Amino acid sequence: MQILAGLTAALCLMSHLALAQPSPALDPYLIAMQETLRFDADDIRVANEVRRGDAIVSMGVAHLRTGILQNELRRSRALVSVLPAGVPGFYAGQFAEEGREPGEMWCFARATRFESGARCIVETFAGWIEAGDPSNPYFPLAAQINPQAPPVPTPVIEEQPVDVHPDLRVEYILRGWGNGYVDVQLRLGGRPILAVGAFKRIRTEADGSALLPTPFGVIRMERDGPARARVSLIGPATATIQ
């Protein structure tokens, strides 16, 4: 979690990482996603050959809970609303301050569409507070708040199906090979989960291939040049899809 100056309270994602204890090789971000996203077992695409920037594997997902904000959220005496009524949103998990009971987080489209970004709010012991704008509008990894920030009104959310994204997908993108490793990038909705430029480094096996576990099975990558790979799906699923 990135620490921001001036913030005295941080919110951390309350996942089941310690409880479920799936295969340790499975990317922890994929495990955390299963708390708020539903993976579609019938919508997985595995490439045969990829170049740098191509998707190695692409998995269709959808948010488990979505809805429409029914009331305007405006800070006391503020001229501009934090969020207007009528914007779509999704449940983003349970977050908690240290020593406090967890509260729900919801993220809403900033300009009716999530492509323009998201704004998140979280329930704390003092009420609902802004939790910042996530770098990926479809999956906030962590949030930080200022406990002195003025609260916003309690949101009234009518839960209903919402088209958050026309084809929301989790993808691993090939970045390139190095001496004894391959770099890949995890994306959701076409945007990096981590900061732009961040990547996952996978050490190669004795035969030079690299293995990438997913909830549906293990992806095997074989080097075909510094920026190319041959791809195949091998092995059983490494985690249970909820």
Long-range contacts (C-beta under 8 A, 24 or more apart in sequence): 1-141, 1-142, 1-144, 2-142, 3-144, 4-144, 6-146, 7-144, 7-145, 7-146, 8-146, 8-147, 8-148, 9-97, 9-144, 9-145, 9-146, 9-147, 10-97, 10-142, 10-143, 10-144, 10-145, 11-95, 11-96, 11-97, 11-105, 11-122, 11-131, 11-142, 11-143, 11-144, 11-145, 12-95, 12-96, 12-142, 13-93, 13-95, 13-141, 13-142, 14-93, 14-94, 14-95, 14-96, 14-102, 15-93, 20-239, 22-238, 22-239, 22-240, 23-213, 23-238, 23-239, 25-211, 25-213, 25-238, 26-213, 26-214, 26-215, 26-238, 26-239, 27-186, 27-200, 27-213, 29-141, 29-186, 29-193, 30-170, 30-186, 30-214, 30-215, 30-239, 31-239, 32-93, 32-141, 33-61, 33-139, 33-170, 33-188, 34-215, 34-239, 34-241, 34-242, 35-93, 36-63, 36-64, 36-65, 36-90, 36-91, 36-92, 36-93, 36-139, 37-61, 37-62, 37-63, 37-64, 37-139, 37-170, 38-62, 38-63, 38-64, 38-241, 38-242, 39-170, 39-215, 39-216, 39-241, 39-242, 41-216, 41-241, 44-214, 44-216, 46-219, 46-231, 46-232, 46-233, 47-231, 48-230, 48-231, 48-232, 49-224, 49-228, 49-229, 49-230, 49-231, 50-174, 50-228, 50-229, 50-231, 51-174, 51-227, 51-228, 52-174, 52-175, 52-176, 52-227, 52-228, 53-173, 53-174, 54-173, 54-174, 55-171, 55-172, 55-173, 56-171, 56-172, 56-173, 56-174, 56-184, 56-212, 56-219, 56-221, 56-229, 56-231, 57-171, 57-172, 57-212, 57-214, 57-219, 57-231, 57-233, 58-169, 58-170, 58-171, 59-169, 59-170, 59-171, 59-214, 59-215, 59-216, 60-167, 60-168, 60-169, 61-168, 61-169, 61-170, 61-188, 62-164, 62-168, 63-90, 63-91, 63-138, 63-162, 63-164, 63-168, 64-91, 65-90, 65-91, 65-159, 66-90, 66-91, 66-159, 66-160, 66-161, 66-162, 66-164, 67-91, 67-106, 67-157, 67-158, 67-159, 67-160, 67-162, 68-157, 68-158, 68-160, 68-162, 69-108, 69-155, 69-156, 69-157, 70-155, 70-156, 70-157, 70-158, 71-153, 71-155, 71-156, 72-153, 73-121, 73-128, 73-152, 73-153, 73-155, 74-152, 74-153, 75-150, 75-151, 75-152, 76-150, 78-150, 82-119, 82-121, 82-130, 82-152, 83-108, 83-119, 83-121, 83-152, 83-155, 86-112, 87-112, 88-112, 88-114, 88-162, 88-163, 88-164, 89-157, 89-162, 90-138, 90-162, 90-164, 92-120, 92-139, 92-140, 93-140, 95-122, 95-131, 95-143, 97-124, 97-125, 97-147, 100-124, 100-125, 101-125, 105-131, 105-140, 105-143, 106-155, 106-157, 107-134, 107-137, 107-140, 109-137, 110-137, 114-138, 114-164, 114-165, 114-189, 121-152, 121-155, 126-151, 127-151, 127-152, 127-154, 128-152, 128-153, 128-154, 128-155, 135-191, 135-192, 135-195, 135-196, 136-188, 136-189, 136-191, 136-192, 136-193, 137-189, 137-191, 138-164, 138-165, 138-168, 138-188, 138-189, 138-191, 139-188, 139-193, 141-193, 141-194, 165-189, 172-200, 172-212, 172-214, 172-219, 174-221, 174-227, 174-228, 174-229, 175-199, 176-226, 176-227, 177-223, 177-225, 177-226, 177-227, 177-229, 180-204, 181-210, 182-210, 182-221, 182-223, 182-229, 184-212, 213-238, 214-238, 215-239, 215-240, 215-241, 216-241
